Every structure is written in C-alpha cells, then in structure tokens.
C-alpha cells in the first residue's frame, strides 16, 4: 500500500441545518442525498458557467456533526470559503477552514477506516482512495497502517496516465467551462438536479453537444513539452500543453482542429515534440481522428 500526503489540498468544513440545501443550490453536482461517507466531485462556477474552483465534497454523519468536508485545491481554499460565505446570505450555514486536517491518497488497497475519513476518489476508480486525517502525525499514522509514503510525482503520474485533468495544470480556473475540463464525464455535473450557479450555460453546452475544446491525453516519444507550450499542426494553433509525466501528458485542444489535422495526416506538435492523442477509457465523445458514427 502506497500513500501520498498532499501539500496541494486543503480541507474546509461546512455545517449547519441548511447545509445540504445551500450547497445543492449552488454547486454542479447533487449533494442533498449523499449518504454519510459518500463523496462527489463538483465545482462552484461563475454565473457565466466557468469553473471558479473544483473540489470533492464528502457527507458527514449527523452523529459526527453532519454537513460536509470539502477536499479542495489549497491555493483556492480561501477563495472557495469566501465565495461560499458570499452566497450563503441568511442560510444557517457555517464555513470553516480546517488546517488541522490533511489529505492523503492511498493506492493498491483500501486503507483502514481507523485512519480517518476514507473515500474512493469519485472521478475515477484508478485514482485510488483519499483519506482526511489529522495533519499532526499524519505520516506516522499512515506508516503505522502499513503504508509506504511516496512522493507527489507518483500521484501525478497515476493521474496523467488516466488522462484526468487537474485545475491550474491542465485548465485555467476562471476561464474554463466544465465540459472543457471533462467534468461532465468524470461525475462532476448532475444535469438533472435543477438550478445551480452557471447552470443555464452548462446545460446549453450539454444539449447542443458543442464542447469545442477539451482536455485530452497525449503521448510523445521524447522529452515532455513545456507546460503552456502551444500545440500546433503546421501554423494552426490547436491549444496548449498541460502537465506531463514520463511520456504521457494532458493538453487542452480544439477538437475540431485536432480532428482535421489527424485526418489530413499532419503532425501535431508542442515545442517541437510530436504528440499522439490517446483516447481514455472514460471518453464517450467523438475523439479526434475517429470516423463519424453511422446514423
């Protein structure tokens, strides 16, 4: 059993008798009927439908205080708390940072429940289990449970091998729609739940199937292109390179332009490195280079 103690995640606790109703009305996923210990991938959007911050919400049992723990990017945890406080108005809800708690990721086998709050990553089973546990002595607790502590590059390698995009690395917060970050395919949007902030725009994209841009996995034979490098086919810009590990990476691409380039036999490159697009197991959209479906 391998474990990573994440320095890139932070925990918020949200409690109060109206917590589920409050979150249900503003985030992209349905949270009101989550069973205690269950987790959901979700996001808070701008009114224009772009991602402010994505995070994992975990329901807490009533006899443990109820509400939710939010497993969020550390760099945006303060902004998330600020936005939640802005939207709560008179709702009976309390939002509190929990710097006393840490987030760990565990691979290979399910960690014991005694470690803390244990839940499967809701985006993809291959991302393993996550554990929220006391920050003080976290490494000792994990090792005591039989885990070998490994570096964050192991987590990044696993994530990238599955083609799962990460905010701040593969898409830009404040400038990306949920479909572009593949949230619609990774359990991050409930299209049947009713209203949430930015819902009208997101629903329109879903109805019209007009996600022109998406984060997609890529492979390359040489050194990884620099993050942020333009991805091109000839002189046409298709998008930009995100994160990479080994000979795999994630790139944000215009699907139509990538499709045209592949079908024309053009090389797709970033920083002089040739890229090959790799369809992940969770992608159900028409992938660049695929033939049109029969009608």
Secondary structure as GFF3:
##gff-version 3
##sequence-region A 1 295
A	DSSP	beta_strand	2	6	.	.	.	ID=ss1
A	DSSP	beta_strand	9	15	.	.	.	ID=ss2
A	DSSP	alpha_helix	19	24	.	.	.	ID=ss3
A	DSSP	beta_strand	39	45	.	.	.	ID=ss4
A	DSSP	beta_strand	51	59	.	.	.	ID=ss5
A	DSSP	three_ten_helix	62	64	.	.	.	ID=ss6
A	DSSP	beta_strand	68	73	.	.	.	ID=ss7
A	DSSP	three_ten_helix	74	76	.	.	.	ID=ss8
A	DSSP	alpha_helix	77	88	.	.	.	ID=ss9
A	DSSP	beta_strand	94	97	.	.	.	ID=ss10
A	DSSP	beta_strand	101	107	.	.	.	ID=ss11
A	DSSP	three_ten_helix	113	115	.	.	.	ID=ss12
A	DSSP	beta_strand	117	120	.	.	.	ID=ss13
A	DSSP	three_ten_helix	125	127	.	.	.	ID=ss14
A	DSSP	beta_strand	129	134	.	.	.	ID=ss15
A	DSSP	alpha_helix	138	144	.	.	.	ID=ss16
A	DSSP	beta_strand	148	149	.	.	.	ID=ss17
A	DSSP	alpha_helix	152	161	.	.	.	ID=ss18
A	DSSP	alpha_helix	199	208	.	.	.	ID=ss19
A	DSSP	beta_strand	213	219	.	.	.	ID=ss20
A	DSSP	beta_strand	230	233	.	.	.	ID=ss21
A	DSSP	beta_strand	236	245	.	.	.	ID=ss22
A	DSSP	beta_strand	248	254	.	.	.	ID=ss23
A	DSSP	alpha_helix	255	263	.	.	.	ID=ss24
A	DSSP	beta_strand	268	270	.	.	.	ID=ss25
A	DSSP	beta_strand	273	278	.	.	.	ID=ss26
###
